[in-house]
């Protein structure tokens, strides 16, 4: 049972690791999550 719980926590951490961070209601995008953010939002204002 403990092993299954640890596996679930590890998978959840990996999934969350690629999600964009937010700073002051602004998405912080990186190479790893840029395409996902483009697919999730119809319009994005991006500053490079």
PDBQT receptor file of N, H, CA, C and O in Angstrom, charges set to zero:
ATOM      1  N   UNK A   1       0.818  -1.193   0.000  1.00  0.00    +0.000 N 
ATOM      2  CA  UNK A   1       0.000   0.000   0.000  1.00  0.00    +0.000 C 
ATOM      3  C   UNK A   1       0.866   1.262   0.000  1.00  0.00    +0.000 C 
ATOM      4  O   UNK A   1       0.600   2.210  -0.739  1.00  0.00    +0.000 OA
ATOM      5  N   UNK A   2       1.890   1.259   0.829  1.00  0.00    +0.000 N 
ATOM      6  H   UNK A   2       2.106   0.489   1.429  1.00  0.00    +0.000 HD
ATOM      7  CA  UNK A   2       2.789   2.409   0.892  1.00  0.00    +0.000 C 
ATOM      8  C   UNK A   2       3.529   2.585  -0.433  1.00  0.00    +0.000 C 
ATOM      9  O   UNK A   2       3.750   3.707  -0.887  1.00  0.00    +0.000 OA
ATOM     10  N   UNK A   3       3.901   1.489  -1.033  1.00  0.00    +0.000 N 
ATOM     11  H   UNK A   3       3.721   0.577  -0.664  1.00  0.00    +0.000 HD
ATOM     12  CA  UNK A   3       4.613   1.535  -2.313  1.00  0.00    +0.000 C 
ATOM     13  C   UNK A   3       3.735   2.181  -3.387  1.00  0.00    +0.000 C 
ATOM     14  O   UNK A   3       4.219   2.986  -4.183  1.00  0.00    +0.000 OA
ATOM     15  N   UNK A   4       2.458   1.833  -3.411  1.00  0.00    +0.000 N 
ATOM     16  H   UNK A   4       2.065   1.179  -2.765  1.00  0.00    +0.000 HD
ATOM     17  CA  UNK A   4       1.526   2.401  -4.390  1.00  0.00    +0.000 C 
ATOM     18  C   UNK A   4       1.347   3.904  -4.152  1.00  0.00    +0.000 C 
ATOM     19  O   UNK A   4       1.298   4.681  -5.106  1.00  0.00    +0.000 OA
ATOM     20  N   UNK A   5       1.253   4.307  -2.909  1.00  0.00    +0.000 N 
ATOM     21  H   UNK A   5       1.293   3.676  -2.134  1.00  0.00    +0.000 HD
ATOM     22  CA  UNK A   5       1.098   5.723  -2.582  1.00  0.00    +0.000 C 
ATOM     23  C   UNK A   5       2.328   6.517  -3.016  1.00  0.00    +0.000 C 
ATOM     24  O   UNK A   5       2.202   7.615  -3.559  1.00  0.00    +0.000 OA
ATOM     25  N   UNK A   6       3.503   5.968  -2.779  1.00  0.00    +0.000 N 
ATOM     26  H   UNK A   6       3.606   5.077  -2.337  1.00  0.00    +0.000 HD
ATOM     27  CA  UNK A   6       4.734   6.646  -3.201  1.00  0.00    +0.000 C 
ATOM     28  C   UNK A   6       4.825   6.749  -4.714  1.00  0.00    +0.000 C 
ATOM     29  O   UNK A   6       5.280   7.762  -5.244  1.00  0.00    +0.000 OA
ATOM     30  N   UNK A   7       4.398   5.710  -5.406  1.00  0.00    +0.000 N 
ATOM     31  H   UNK A   7       4.029   4.886  -4.975  1.00  0.00    +0.000 HD
ATOM     32  CA  UNK A   7       4.391   5.740  -6.869  1.00  0.00    +0.000 C 
ATOM     33  C   UNK A   7       3.448   6.826  -7.375  1.00  0.00    +0.000 C 
ATOM     34  O   UNK A   7       3.793   7.565  -8.297  1.00  0.00    +0.000 OA
ATOM     35  N   UNK A   8       2.272   6.928  -6.784  1.00  0.00    +0.000 N 
ATOM     36  H   UNK A   8       1.993   6.327  -6.035  1.00  0.00    +0.000 HD
ATOM     37  CA  UNK A   8       1.318   7.961  -7.182  1.00  0.00    +0.000 C 
ATOM     38  C   UNK A   8       1.874   9.361  -6.939  1.00  0.00    +0.000 C 
ATOM     39  O   UNK A   8       1.704  10.250  -7.773  1.00  0.00    +0.000 OA
ATOM     40  N   UNK A   9       2.527   9.555  -5.821  1.00  0.00    +0.000 N 
ATOM     41  H   UNK A   9       2.665   8.833  -5.144  1.00  0.00    +0.000 HD
ATOM     42  CA  UNK A   9       3.130  10.855  -5.530  1.00  0.00    +0.000 C 
ATOM     43  C   UNK A   9       4.246  11.193  -6.517  1.00  0.00    +0.000 C 
ATOM     44  O   UNK A   9       4.372  12.342  -6.942  1.00  0.00    +0.000 OA
ATOM     45  N   UNK A  10       5.045  10.209  -6.880  1.00  0.00    +0.000 N 
ATOM     46  H   UNK A  10       4.942   9.276  -6.535  1.00  0.00    +0.000 HD
ATOM     47  CA  UNK A  10       6.132  10.433  -7.832  1.00  0.00    +0.000 C 
ATOM     48  C   UNK A  10       5.582  10.797  -9.206  1.00  0.00    +0.000 C 
ATOM     49  O   UNK A  10       6.093  11.707  -9.859  1.00  0.00    +0.000 OA
ATOM     50  N   UNK A  11       4.557  10.099  -9.642  1.00  0.00    +0.000 N 
ATOM     51  H   UNK A  11       4.142   9.360  -9.111  1.00  0.00    +0.000 HD
ATOM     52  CA  UNK A  11       3.947  10.394 -10.947  1.00  0.00    +0.000 C 
ATOM     53  C   UNK A  11       3.321  11.785 -10.926  1.00  0.00    +0.000 C 
ATOM     54  O   UNK A  11       3.459  12.537 -11.891  1.00  0.00    +0.000 OA
ATOM     55  N   UNK A  12       2.648  12.129  -9.859  1.00  0.00    +0.000 N 
ATOM     56  H   UNK A  12       2.536  11.518  -9.075  1.00  0.00    +0.000 HD
ATOM     57  CA  UNK A  12       2.039  13.456  -9.750  1.00  0.00    +0.000 C 
ATOM     58  C   UNK A  12       3.103  14.553  -9.786  1.00  0.00    +0.000 C 
ATOM     59  O   UNK A  12       2.886  15.603 -10.390  1.00  0.00    +0.000 OA
ATOM     60  N   UNK A  13       4.227  14.323  -9.158  1.00  0.00    +0.000 N 
ATOM     61  H   UNK A  13       4.403  13.469  -8.667  1.00  0.00    +0.000 HD
ATOM     62  CA  UNK A  13       5.312  15.304  -9.164  1.00  0.00    +0.000 C 
ATOM     63  C   UNK A  13       5.887  15.473 -10.562  1.00  0.00    +0.000 C 
ATOM     64  O   UNK A  13       6.208  16.591 -10.965  1.00  0.00    +0.000 OA
ATOM     65  N   UNK A  14       6.022  14.392 -11.300  1.00  0.00    +0.000 N 
ATOM     66  H   UNK A  14       5.761  13.483 -10.973  1.00  0.00    +0.000 HD
ATOM     67  CA  UNK A  14       6.536  14.476 -12.666  1.00  0.00    +0.000 C 
ATOM     68  C   UNK A  14       5.575  15.223 -13.574  1.00  0.00    +0.000 C 
ATOM     69  O   UNK A  14       6.000  16.030 -14.400  1.00  0.00    +0.000 OA
ATOM     70  N   UNK A  15       4.303  14.965 -13.430  1.00  0.00    +0.000 N 
ATOM     71  H   UNK A  15       3.957  14.310 -12.759  1.00  0.00    +0.000 HD
ATOM     72  CA  UNK A  15       3.303  15.651 -14.249  1.00  0.00    +0.000 C 
ATOM     73  C   UNK A  15       3.297  17.135 -13.920  1.00  0.00    +0.000 C 
ATOM     74  O   UNK A  15       3.228  17.970 -14.822  1.00  0.00    +0.000 OA
ATOM     75  N   UNK A  16       3.366  17.461 -12.674  1.00  0.00    +0.000 N 
ATOM     76  H   UNK A  16       3.423  16.783 -11.941  1.00  0.00    +0.000 HD
ATOM     77  CA  UNK A  16       3.344  18.860 -12.243  1.00  0.00    +0.000 C 
ATOM     78  C   UNK A  16       4.628  19.590 -12.625  1.00  0.00    +0.000 C 
ATOM     79  O   UNK A  16       4.610  20.811 -12.781  1.00  0.00    +0.000 OA
ATOM     80  N   UNK A  17       5.729  18.882 -12.778  1.00  0.00    +0.000 N 
ATOM     81  H   UNK A  17       5.744  17.890 -12.652  1.00  0.00    +0.000 HD
ATOM     82  CA  UNK A  17       7.014  19.510 -13.080  1.00  0.00    +0.000 C 
ATOM     83  C   UNK A  17       7.003  20.198 -14.437  1.00  0.00    +0.000 C 
ATOM     84  O   UNK A  17       7.690  21.203 -14.619  1.00  0.00    +0.000 OA
ATOM     85  N   UNK A  18       6.242  19.683 -15.388  1.00  0.00    +0.000 N 
ATOM     86  H   UNK A  18       5.684  18.867 -15.241  1.00  0.00    +0.000 HD
ATOM     87  CA  UNK A  18       6.189  20.280 -16.715  1.00  0.00    +0.000 C 
ATOM     88  C   UNK A  18       5.134  21.369 -16.834  1.00  0.00    +0.000 C 
ATOM     89  O   UNK A  18       5.131  22.104 -17.822  1.00  0.00    +0.000 OA
ATOM     90  N   UNK A  19       4.265  21.494 -15.890  1.00  0.00    +0.000 N 
ATOM     91  H   UNK A  19       4.267  20.897 -15.088  1.00  0.00    +0.000 HD
ATOM     92  CA  UNK A  19       3.229  22.520 -15.941  1.00  0.00    +0.000 C 
ATOM     93  C   UNK A  19       3.870  23.892 -15.745  1.00  0.00    +0.000 C 
ATOM     94  O   UNK A  19       4.814  24.034 -14.969  1.00  0.00    +0.000 OA
ATOM     95  N   UNK A  20       3.357  24.902 -16.450  1.00  0.00    +0.000 N 
ATOM     96  H   UNK A  20       2.590  24.787 -17.081  1.00  0.00    +0.000 HD
ATOM     97  CA  UNK A  20       3.929  26.242 -16.304  1.00  0.00    +0.000 C 
ATOM     98  C   UNK A  20       3.776  26.779 -14.886  1.00  0.00    +0.000 C 
ATOM     99  O   UNK A  20       2.732  26.614 -14.254  1.00  0.00    +0.000 OA
ATOM    100  N   UNK A  21       4.816  27.414 -14.404  1.00  0.00    +0.000 N 
ATOM    101  H   UNK A  21       5.664  27.548 -14.917  1.00  0.00    +0.000 HD
ATOM    102  CA  UNK A  21       4.762  28.085 -13.103  1.00  0.00    +0.000 C 
ATOM    103  C   UNK A  21       3.999  29.396 -13.274  1.00  0.00    +0.000 C 
ATOM    104  O   UNK A  21       3.854  29.896 -14.390  1.00  0.00    +0.000 OA
ATOM    105  N   UNK A  22       3.522  29.939 -12.186  1.00  0.00    +0.000 N 
ATOM    106  H   UNK A  22       3.640  29.533 -11.280  1.00  0.00    +0.000 HD
ATOM    107  CA  UNK A  22       2.893  31.258 -12.209  1.00  0.00    +0.000 C 
ATOM    108  C   UNK A  22       3.597  32.174 -11.231  1.00  0.00    +0.000 C 
ATOM    109  O   UNK A  22       3.844  31.810 -10.081  1.00  0.00    +0.000 OA
ATOM    110  N   UNK A  23       3.915  33.370 -11.706  1.00  0.00    +0.000 N 
ATOM    111  H   UNK A  23       3.715  33.665 -12.640  1.00  0.00    +0.000 HD
ATOM    112  CA  UNK A  23       4.474  34.423 -10.855  1.00  0.00    +0.000 C 
ATOM    113  C   UNK A  23       3.603  35.653 -11.041  1.00  0.00    +0.000 C 
ATOM    114  O   UNK A  23       3.545  36.202 -12.141  1.00  0.00    +0.000 OA
ATOM    115  N   UNK A  24       2.933  36.089 -10.006  1.00  0.00    +0.000 N 
ATOM    116  H   UNK A  24       2.979  35.642  -9.113  1.00  0.00    +0.000 HD
ATOM    117  CA  UNK A  24       2.050  37.263 -10.070  1.00  0.00    +0.000 C 
ATOM    118  C   UNK A  24       1.033  37.140 -11.202  1.00  0.00    +0.000 C 
ATOM    119  O   UNK A  24       0.822  38.091 -11.955  1.00  0.00    +0.000 OA
ATOM    120  N   UNK A  25       0.410  35.987 -11.323  1.00  0.00    +0.000 N 
ATOM    121  H   UNK A  25       0.581  35.214 -10.712  1.00  0.00    +0.000 HD
ATOM    122  CA  UNK A  25      -0.625  35.692 -12.323  1.00  0.00    +0.000 C 
ATOM    123  C   UNK A  25      -0.085  35.718 -13.756  1.00  0.00    +0.000 C 
ATOM    124  O   UNK A  25      -0.839  35.961 -14.698  1.00  0.00    +0.000 OA
ATOM    125  N   UNK A  26       1.203  35.471 -13.921  1.00  0.00    +0.000 N 
ATOM    126  H   UNK A  26       1.816  35.274 -13.156  1.00  0.00    +0.000 HD
ATOM    127  CA  UNK A  26       1.842  35.413 -15.239  1.00  0.00    +0.000 C 
ATOM    128  C   UNK A  26       2.488  34.043 -15.380  1.00  0.00    +0.000 C 
ATOM    129  O   UNK A  26       3.197  33.593 -14.480  1.00  0.00    +0.000 OA
ATOM    130  N   UNK A  27       2.247  33.371 -16.516  1.00  0.00    +0.000 N 
ATOM    131  H   UNK A  27       1.671  33.736 -17.247  1.00  0.00    +0.000 HD
ATOM    132  CA  UNK A  27       2.857  32.062 -16.753  1.00  0.00    +0.000 C 
ATOM    133  C   UNK A  27       4.340  32.223 -17.041  1.00  0.00    +0.000 C 
ATOM    134  O   UNK A  27       4.734  33.099 -17.811  1.00  0.00    +0.000 OA
ATOM    135  N   UNK A  28       5.148  31.397 -16.437  1.00  0.00    +0.000 N 
ATOM    136  H   UNK A  28       4.828  30.686 -15.811  1.00  0.00    +0.000 HD
ATOM    137  CA  UNK A  28       6.584  31.365 -16.697  1.00  0.00    +0.000 C 
ATOM    138  C   UNK A  28       6.829  30.158 -17.595  1.00  0.00    +0.000 C 
ATOM    139  O   UNK A  28       6.730  29.013 -17.153  1.00  0.00    +0.000 OA
ATOM    140  N   UNK A  29       7.149  30.426 -18.863  1.00  0.00    +0.000 N 
ATOM    141  H   UNK A  29       7.229  31.356 -19.222  1.00  0.00    +0.000 HD
ATOM    142  CA  UNK A  29       7.293  29.352 -19.844  1.00  0.00    +0.000 C 
ATOM    143  C   UNK A  29       8.753  29.033 -20.096  1.00  0.00    +0.000 C 
ATOM    144  O   UNK A  29       9.624  29.901 -20.049  1.00  0.00    +0.000 OA
ATOM    145  N   UNK A  30       8.990  27.766 -20.364  1.00  0.00    +0.000 N 
ATOM    146  H   UNK A  30       8.282  27.060 -20.403  1.00  0.00    +0.000 HD
ATOM    147  CA  UNK A  30      10.315  27.259 -20.710  1.00  0.00    +0.000 C 
ATOM    148  C   UNK A  30      10.175  26.413 -21.972  1.00  0.00    +0.000 C 
ATOM    149  O   UNK A  30       9.063  26.182 -22.445  1.00  0.00    +0.000 OA
ATOM    150  N   UNK A  31      11.286  25.955 -22.511  1.00  0.00    +0.000 N 
ATOM    151  H   UNK A  31      12.190  26.143 -22.127  1.00  0.00    +0.000 HD
ATOM    152  CA  UNK A  31      11.232  25.106 -23.705  1.00  0.00    +0.000 C 
ATOM    153  C   UNK A  31      10.354  23.884 -23.484  1.00  0.00    +0.000 C 
ATOM    154  O   UNK A  31       9.645  23.450 -24.392  1.00  0.00    +0.000 OA
ATOM    155  N   UNK A  32      10.402  23.334 -22.289  1.00  0.00    +0.000 N 
ATOM    156  H   UNK A  32      10.978  23.686 -21.551  1.00  0.00    +0.000 HD
ATOM    157  CA  UNK A  32       9.685  22.089 -22.014  1.00  0.00    +0.000 C 
ATOM    158  C   UNK A  32       8.170  22.272 -21.928  1.00  0.00    +0.000 C 
ATOM    159  O   UNK A  32       7.435  21.304 -22.127  1.00  0.00    +0.000 OA
ATOM    160  N   UNK A  33       7.679  23.478 -21.640  1.00  0.00    +0.000 N 
ATOM    161  H   UNK A  33       8.276  24.264 -21.479  1.00  0.00    +0.000 HD
ATOM    162  CA  UNK A  33       6.237  23.652 -21.495  1.00  0.00    +0.000 C 
ATOM    163  C   UNK A  33       5.650  24.702 -22.439  1.00  0.00    +0.000 C 
ATOM    164  O   UNK A  33       4.464  25.014 -22.335  1.00  0.00    +0.000 OA
ATOM    165  N   UNK A  34       6.438  25.248 -23.346  1.00  0.00    +0.000 N 
ATOM    166  H   UNK A  34       7.401  24.995 -23.431  1.00  0.00    +0.000 HD
ATOM    167  CA  UNK A  34       5.973  26.301 -24.246  1.00  0.00    +0.000 C 
ATOM    168  C   UNK A  34       4.882  25.798 -25.182  1.00  0.00    +0.000 C 
ATOM    169  O   UNK A  34       3.845  26.446 -25.322  1.00  0.00    +0.000 OA
ATOM    170  N   UNK A  35       5.096  24.663 -25.819  1.00  0.00    +0.000 N 
ATOM    171  H   UNK A  35       5.938  24.136 -25.705  1.00  0.00    +0.000 HD
ATOM    172  CA  UNK A  35       4.109  24.117 -26.761  1.00  0.00    +0.000 C 
ATOM    173  C   UNK A  35       2.807  23.766 -26.051  1.00  0.00    +0.000 C 
ATOM    174  O   UNK A  35       1.724  23.971 -26.599  1.00  0.00    +0.000 OA
ATOM    175  N   UNK A  36       2.908  23.246 -24.849  1.00  0.00    +0.000 N 
ATOM    176  H   UNK A  36       3.788  23.079 -24.404  1.00  0.00    +0.000 HD
ATOM    177  CA  UNK A  36       1.709  22.903 -24.074  1.00  0.00    +0.000 C 
ATOM    178  C   UNK A  36       0.896  24.160 -23.752  1.00  0.00    +0.000 C 
ATOM    179  O   UNK A  36      -0.333  24.138 -23.819  1.00  0.00    +0.000 OA
ATOM    180  N   UNK A  37       1.572  25.243 -23.407  1.00  0.00    +0.000 N 
ATOM    181  H   UNK A  37       2.571  25.261 -23.353  1.00  0.00    +0.000 HD
ATOM    182  CA  UNK A  37       0.879  26.495 -23.101  1.00  0.00    +0.000 C 
ATOM    183  C   UNK A  37       0.213  27.057 -24.350  1.00  0.00    +0.000 C 
ATOM    184  O   UNK A  37      -0.900  27.579 -24.274  1.00  0.00    +0.000 OA
ATOM    185  N   UNK A  38       0.877  26.957 -25.500  1.00  0.00    +0.000 N 
ATOM    186  H   UNK A  38       1.781  26.533 -25.562  1.00  0.00    +0.000 HD
ATOM    187  CA  UNK A  38       0.272  27.414 -26.750  1.00  0.00    +0.000 C 
ATOM    188  C   UNK A  38      -0.985  26.620 -27.079  1.00  0.00    +0.000 C 
ATOM    189  O   UNK A  38      -1.971  27.186 -27.552  1.00  0.00    +0.000 OA
ATOM    190  N   UNK A  39      -0.959  25.329 -26.836  1.00  0.00    +0.000 N 
ATOM    191  H   UNK A  39      -0.158  24.868 -26.453  1.00  0.00    +0.000 HD
ATOM    192  CA  UNK A  39      -2.119  24.484 -27.118  1.00  0.00    +0.000 C 
ATOM    193  C   UNK A  39      -3.260  24.744 -26.137  1.00  0.00    +0.000 C 
ATOM    194  O   UNK A  39      -4.428  24.599 -26.497  1.00  0.00    +0.000 OA
ATOM    195  N   UNK A  40      -2.939  25.120 -24.918  1.00  0.00    +0.000 N 
ATOM    196  H   UNK A  40      -1.990  25.237 -24.626  1.00  0.00    +0.000 HD
ATOM    197  CA  UNK A  40      -3.957  25.282 -23.881  1.00  0.00    +0.000 C 
ATOM    198  C   UNK A  40      -4.660  26.638 -23.945  1.00  0.00    +0.000 C 
ATOM    199  O   UNK A  40      -5.788  26.766 -23.469  1.00  0.00    +0.000 OA
ATOM    200  N   UNK A  41      -4.013  27.649 -24.524  1.00  0.00    +0.000 N 
ATOM    201  H   UNK A  41      -3.097  27.545 -24.910  1.00  0.00    +0.000 HD
ATOM    202  CA  UNK A  41      -4.578  29.003 -24.531  1.00  0.00    +0.000 C 
ATOM    203  C   UNK A  41      -4.721  29.494 -25.961  1.00  0.00    +0.000 C 
ATOM    204  O   UNK A  41      -3.800  29.368 -26.769  1.00  0.00    +0.000 OA
ATOM    205  N   UNK A  42      -5.896  30.060 -26.268  1.00  0.00    +0.000 N 
ATOM    206  H   UNK A  42      -6.644  30.162 -25.612  1.00  0.00    +0.000 HD
ATOM    207  CA  UNK A  42      -6.151  30.550 -27.622  1.00  0.00    +0.000 C 
ATOM    208  C   UNK A  42      -5.237  31.730 -27.956  1.00  0.00    +0.000 C 
ATOM    209  O   UNK A  42      -4.712  31.820 -29.066  1.00  0.00    +0.000 OA
ATOM    210  N   UNK A  43      -5.052  32.627 -26.999  1.00  0.00    +0.000 N 
ATOM    211  H   UNK A  43      -5.478  32.554 -26.097  1.00  0.00    +0.000 HD
ATOM    212  CA  UNK A  43      -4.198  33.798 -27.202  1.00  0.00    +0.000 C 
ATOM    213  C   UNK A  43      -3.163  33.877 -26.081  1.00  0.00    +0.000 C 
ATOM    214  O   UNK A  43      -3.475  33.652 -24.912  1.00  0.00    +0.000 OA
ATOM    215  N   UNK A  44      -1.925  34.203 -26.461  1.00  0.00    +0.000 N 
ATOM    216  H   UNK A  44      -1.672  34.386 -27.411  1.00  0.00    +0.000 HD
ATOM    217  CA  UNK A  44      -0.857  34.411 -25.481  1.00  0.00    +0.000 C 
ATOM    218  C   UNK A  44      -0.068  35.652 -25.874  1.00  0.00    +0.000 C 
ATOM    219  O   UNK A  44       0.252  35.847 -27.046  1.00  0.00    +0.000 OA
ATOM    220  N   UNK A  45       0.237  36.468 -24.916  1.00  0.00    +0.000 N 
ATOM    221  H   UNK A  45      -0.023  36.310 -23.964  1.00  0.00    +0.000 HD
ATOM    222  CA  UNK A  45       1.162  37.574 -25.111  1.00  0.00    +0.000 C 
ATOM    223  C   UNK A  45       2.476  37.108 -24.514  1.00  0.00    +0.000 C 
ATOM    224  O   UNK A  45       2.555  36.818 -23.320  1.00  0.00    +0.000 OA
ATOM    225  N   UNK A  46       3.508  37.035 -25.346  1.00  0.00    +0.000 N 
ATOM    226  H   UNK A  46       3.444  37.270 -26.315  1.00  0.00    +0.000 HD
ATOM    227  CA  UNK A  46       4.771  36.432 -24.916  1.00  0.00    +0.000 C 
ATOM    228  C   UNK A  46       5.873  37.478 -24.957  1.00  0.00    +0.000 C 
ATOM    229  O   UNK A  46       5.995  38.229 -25.925  1.00  0.00    +0.000 OA
ATOM    230  N   UNK A  47       6.672  37.521 -23.903  1.00  0.00    +0.000 N 
ATOM    231  H   UNK A  47       6.573  36.911 -23.117  1.00  0.00    +0.000 HD
ATOM    232  CA  UNK A  47       7.847  38.385 -23.847  1.00  0.00    +0.000 C 
ATOM    233  C   UNK A  47       9.070  37.486 -23.794  1.00  0.00    +0.000 C 
ATOM    234  O   UNK A  47       9.152  36.588 -22.956  1.00  0.00    +0.000 OA
ATOM    235  N   UNK A  48      10.025  37.730 -24.694  1.00  0.00    +0.000 N 
ATOM    236  H   UNK A  48       9.958  38.460 -25.374  1.00  0.00    +0.000 HD
ATOM    237  CA  UNK A  48      11.241  36.919 -24.737  1.00  0.00    +0.000 C 
ATOM    238  C   UNK A  48      12.383  37.670 -24.103  1.00  0.00    +0.000 C 
ATOM    239  O   UNK A  48      13.500  37.157 -24.039  1.00  0.00    +0.000 OA
TER     240      UNK A  48
